[in-house]
Amino acid sequence: MQKIDRLPLVLTSFAYRSEYFPELDGMIESVRQHHPQWSLITGRGPVSNATGSALAVETPAGPLHWKLPVPLDLDGSENDWLRIVRMKAWWVAQVWHEFGNLSGSARKRVVWLDADARLTGSLDILFDPEAELIAGPWGGAEGTVDDHVCSGFLLLQGSAKGVVESIINQWSTICLGYIQNAPPPSPIWPYGEGDQEVLTTVLRSQLSSGAQFTLAKLDYDKYCGELNYKDGTSKAGALIDQRMMNERMRYPKDRNRVWPPPEPGKQKNAS
């Protein structure tokens, strides 16, 4: 077993819509503070004057442009947020295939971290560095409405053409299809299926079919620590703060909401 901060990996995220740009900057700053050795692949979009839905990509090898293979067709409705979060699966697949080998081993090792997340310390996850592995905070107990992976933080590790790569590809394909033709709400996912709901379904399908991989269900409060809605303080013991920009960006009626709160350090520096 190895601790995550002792292993090389690729950390990735993107910010789509300008409101997320400062959030991405803060996330990158927190990663560089606590894990400066990790490689970063980040994106910002939409790219000005681009045809289709494109992002400017920053990589260790230099800048790139990636265009989403399907139209995003944002129309100002509440469906925009779901379309954007479904891009995550395609983005992770792109990073996995194009930059997964930056981990420098026979195992690709990619971490997704939401743009509005912040590391509060060095991550302490222990895992087998040779395993086919997917790890993420889990929302709730089996059989409850929150029984699903929370994809604000994901650790994906595996070999080329291995089980995890197959899961990532399937996740991406389904989410791209849902961007074009979303399924109707279901009793299981009444608010619509975003990337994490799709990933949960794929994981369950793979496990039920006997696929050989490790699914690590991480502690929710520690690795998905939602800020206190009253005063913006961190949850005790959280190594990852989730600033929950979805509370402002998911529904058009909330776009002018003053959330998330200013970060203490940045607020002090601005005064």
Secondary structure as UniProt FT lines:
FT   STRAND          2..3
FT   HELIX           4..6
FT   STRAND          10..16
FT   HELIX           18..20
FT   HELIX           21..34
FT   TURN            36..37
FT   STRAND          39..45
FT   TURN            48..49
FT   STRAND          54..59
FT   TURN            60..61
FT   STRAND          62..67
FT   HELIX           79..99
FT   HELIX           100..103
FT   STRAND          108..113
FT   TURN            115..116
FT   STRAND          117..119
FT   STRAND          126..127
FT   TURN            129..130
FT   STRAND          133..138
FT   TURN            142..143
FT   TURN            145..146
FT   TURN            151..152
FT   STRAND          153..158
FT   TURN            160..161
FT   HELIX           163..180
FT   TURN            190..191
FT   HELIX           195..208
FT   TURN            209..210
FT   STRAND          214..218
FT   HELIX           220..223
FT   STRAND          225..226
FT   TURN            229..231
FT   TURN            236..237
FT   STRAND          240..242
FT   HELIX           246..249
FT   HELIX           252..254
FT   TURN            255..256
FT   HELIX           264..270
//
